[in-house]
Amino acid sequence: MEIANWLAFLSIAVVATITPGPAVFLVVSHSVTAGWRQASYTIVGNVTGLFVMSLCSVLGVSAIIVSSSLLFSVVKVLGAAYLLYLGLRLWRKGLAYPNAKNTQKSEKSYFGQGILISLTNPKAIVFTTALFPQFVMADQPLAPQFMILVSTLLICSFICLSCYAKWGEKVTNKLSDKVLSAMSRCIGLTFIGAAAAMCLSVQRKGY
């Protein structure tokens, strides 16, 4: 793989992973309520989900899902349901300062939420399916190229989400309960709005 090709892919990966989305909001909410250590499990879960999605893209599974209106609609509905669940929970319970109850919550719970938010994101499926083929050179061995591209994307995602988690933990002590409540409702509304948008897109297709 040519260095210019890789640098172009790197720039796209950085922009894509640094742009706030469901994964970023989830990681920030976990870092605020449970601290960076617990949020790191969410990050690892999200990156794991992204790896699975990238692998599916390489193997052509994602292309099959995207090309099938029914399968893609199912993914959207599942993603919408999970985002709605997270949004309503944030709206109802809100964000709070780290406490023993939150920090002792099972690491599997944070990891599971991270992987689910990744695997049920239809935009991420489209992104990985469309992105990788643009930077693969057919006259060179494919496996090493895919390994480089996937690794680059995963590392960018891990670094960006870690920065957001650190930021969330750092600003927590400077925020009042009123501000935390407002943040909680804003993040919750973002999830609920995204869920509604997914449902509307499915409805327009007649599923």
C-alpha positions as CSV (number, residue, x, y, z in Angstrom):
1,M,0.0,0.0,0.0
2,E,1.3,3.4,-1.0
3,I,1.9,5.9,1.8
4,A,-0.3,8.5,0.1
5,N,-3.1,6.1,0.0
6,W,-2.7,5.3,3.7
7,L,-2.5,9.0,4.7
8,A,-5.7,9.7,2.8
9,F,-7.4,6.8,4.6
10,L,-6.0,8.0,7.9
11,S,-7.4,11.5,7.5
12,I,-10.9,10.1,6.7
13,A,-10.7,7.7,9.7
14,V,-9.7,10.5,12.1
15,V,-12.5,12.8,10.9
16,A,-15.0,9.9,11.1
17,T,-14.0,8.8,14.6
18,I,-13.6,12.2,16.1
19,T,-17.1,13.4,15.0
20,P,-19.5,13.0,17.9
21,G,-22.0,10.2,17.4
22,P,-23.8,7.5,19.5
23,A,-20.5,5.9,20.6
24,V,-19.0,9.2,21.7
25,F,-22.1,10.2,23.7
26,L,-22.3,6.7,25.4
27,V,-18.6,6.8,26.4
28,V,-18.9,10.4,27.8
29,S,-22.0,9.4,29.8
30,H,-20.1,6.4,31.2
31,S,-17.0,8.4,32.0
32,V,-19.1,11.0,33.9
33,T,-21.1,8.5,35.9
34,A,-18.4,5.8,36.6
35,G,-15.0,7.3,35.7
36,W,-12.5,6.7,32.9
37,R,-11.6,3.2,34.0
38,Q,-15.1,1.9,33.6
39,A,-15.7,3.9,30.4
40,S,-12.6,2.1,29.0
41,Y,-14.6,-1.1,28.9
42,T,-17.2,0.7,26.8
43,I,-14.4,1.8,24.5
44,V,-13.0,-1.7,24.1
45,G,-16.5,-3.0,23.4
46,N,-17.1,-0.4,20.8
47,V,-13.8,-1.1,19.1
48,T,-14.5,-4.8,19.2
49,G,-17.8,-4.2,17.5
50,L,-16.1,-2.0,14.9
51,F,-13.6,-4.8,14.3
52,V,-16.4,-7.3,13.7
53,M,-18.1,-4.9,11.4
54,S,-14.9,-4.3,9.5
55,L,-14.3,-8.0,9.2
56,C,-17.8,-8.5,7.8
57,S,-17.1,-5.7,5.3
58,V,-13.9,-7.4,4.2
59,L,-15.7,-10.8,3.9
60,G,-18.6,-9.2,2.0
61,V,-21.3,-9.8,4.6
62,S,-21.9,-6.1,5.2
63,A,-22.4,-5.6,1.4
64,I,-25.1,-8.2,1.5
65,I,-26.8,-6.5,4.4
66,V,-26.6,-3.1,2.8
67,S,-27.9,-4.4,-0.6
68,S,-30.9,-6.1,1.1
69,S,-33.6,-3.6,2.0
70,L,-35.2,-6.0,4.5
71,L,-31.9,-7.0,6.3
72,F,-30.8,-3.4,6.4
73,S,-34.2,-2.3,7.8
74,V,-33.9,-5.0,10.5
75,V,-30.5,-3.6,11.5
76,K,-32.0,-0.1,11.6
77,V,-34.9,-1.2,13.8
78,L,-32.6,-3.0,16.2
79,G,-30.4,0.1,16.4
80,A,-33.3,2.4,16.9
81,A,-34.7,0.2,19.7
82,Y,-31.3,0.2,21.5
83,L,-30.8,4.0,21.1
84,L,-34.4,4.6,22.3
85,Y,-33.7,2.4,25.4
86,L,-30.5,4.3,26.2
87,G,-32.1,7.7,25.5
88,L,-35.1,7.0,27.8
89,R,-32.8,5.7,30.5
90,L,-30.6,8.8,30.4
91,W,-33.7,11.0,30.4
92,R,-35.1,9.2,33.4
93,K,-32.1,8.5,35.6
94,G,-29.8,11.3,34.4
95,L,-26.0,11.7,34.8
96,A,-24.6,11.7,38.3
97,Y,-21.2,11.9,39.9
98,P,-19.2,8.7,40.1
99,N,-20.3,6.6,43.0
100,A,-19.7,3.1,44.4
101,K,-22.9,1.8,42.7
102,N,-21.8,2.9,39.2
103,T,-18.1,2.0,39.5
104,Q,-18.9,-1.5,40.8
105,K,-21.2,-2.2,37.9
106,S,-20.0,-5.2,35.9
107,E,-17.3,-4.5,33.3
108,K,-19.3,-6.9,31.1
109,S,-22.2,-4.4,31.2
110,Y,-20.1,-1.5,29.9
111,F,-18.4,-3.8,27.3
112,G,-21.7,-5.1,26.2
113,Q,-23.2,-1.6,25.7
114,G,-20.1,-0.5,23.8
115,I,-20.3,-3.5,21.4
116,L,-24.0,-3.1,20.9
117,I,-23.9,0.6,20.1
118,S,-21.3,-0.3,17.4
119,L,-23.0,-3.3,15.8
120,T,-26.4,-1.7,15.6
121,N,-25.2,1.5,13.9
122,P,-26.4,1.3,10.3
123,K,-24.3,4.3,9.3
124,A,-21.1,2.5,10.5
125,I,-22.1,-0.5,8.4
126,V,-22.4,1.7,5.3
127,F,-19.2,3.6,6.1
128,T,-17.0,0.5,6.4
129,T,-18.6,-1.2,3.4
130,A,-18.0,1.8,1.2
131,L,-14.7,2.9,2.6
132,F,-12.3,0.0,2.4
133,P,-12.7,-0.9,-1.3
134,Q,-11.7,2.7,-2.2
135,F,-8.2,2.3,-0.8
136,V,-7.4,-1.3,-1.8
137,M,-5.1,-1.8,-4.8
138,A,-6.2,-4.8,-6.8
139,D,-2.6,-5.4,-8.1
140,Q,-1.3,-5.9,-4.6
141,P,-2.0,-8.7,-2.0
142,L,-5.3,-7.9,-0.4
143,A,-4.9,-9.4,3.1
144,P,-2.0,-7.1,4.2
145,Q,-3.9,-4.0,2.9
146,F,-7.0,-4.8,4.8
147,M,-5.0,-5.5,7.9
148,I,-3.4,-2.1,7.7
149,L,-6.7,-0.3,7.0
150,V,-8.7,-2.1,9.7
151,S,-5.9,-1.6,12.3
152,T,-5.7,2.1,11.4
153,L,-9.5,2.6,11.8
154,L,-9.5,0.7,15.2
155,I,-6.6,2.6,16.6
156,C,-8.1,6.0,15.6
157,S,-11.4,5.0,17.2
158,F,-9.7,3.9,20.4
159,I,-7.6,7.0,20.7
160,C,-10.5,9.4,19.9
161,L,-13.0,7.7,22.3
162,S,-10.3,7.6,25.0
163,C,-9.8,11.3,24.7
164,Y,-13.5,11.9,25.0
165,A,-13.6,9.7,28.1
166,K,-10.8,11.5,29.7
167,W,-12.4,14.8,28.9
168,G,-15.7,13.6,30.4
169,E,-14.0,12.5,33.6
170,K,-12.0,15.7,33.9
171,V,-14.9,18.1,33.6
172,T,-17.2,16.1,35.9
173,N,-16.0,17.7,39.1
174,K,-16.5,21.2,37.6
175,L,-20.1,20.7,36.7
176,S,-23.1,21.3,39.0
177,D,-26.0,18.9,39.3
178,K,-28.1,21.2,37.2
179,V,-25.6,21.1,34.3
180,L,-25.2,17.3,34.6
181,S,-29.0,17.0,34.4
182,A,-29.1,19.2,31.3
183,M,-26.3,17.2,29.7
184,S,-28.2,14.0,30.5
185,R,-31.3,15.2,28.8
186,C,-29.4,16.5,25.8
187,I,-27.7,13.2,25.3
188,G,-30.9,11.3,25.9
189,L,-32.7,13.5,23.4
190,T,-29.9,12.9,20.9
191,F,-30.4,9.1,21.2
192,I,-34.2,9.4,21.0
193,G,-33.9,11.6,18.0
194,A,-31.6,9.3,16.2
195,A,-33.9,6.4,17.0
196,A,-36.9,8.3,15.6
197,A,-34.9,9.1,12.4
198,M,-34.0,5.5,11.9
199,C,-37.7,4.4,12.4
200,L,-38.8,7.1,9.9
201,S,-36.3,5.9,7.3
202,V,-37.5,2.3,7.6
203,Q,-41.2,3.5,7.4
204,R,-40.5,5.4,4.2
205,K,-39.2,2.2,2.6
206,G,-42.4,0.4,3.5
207,Y,-41.0,-2.0,6.2
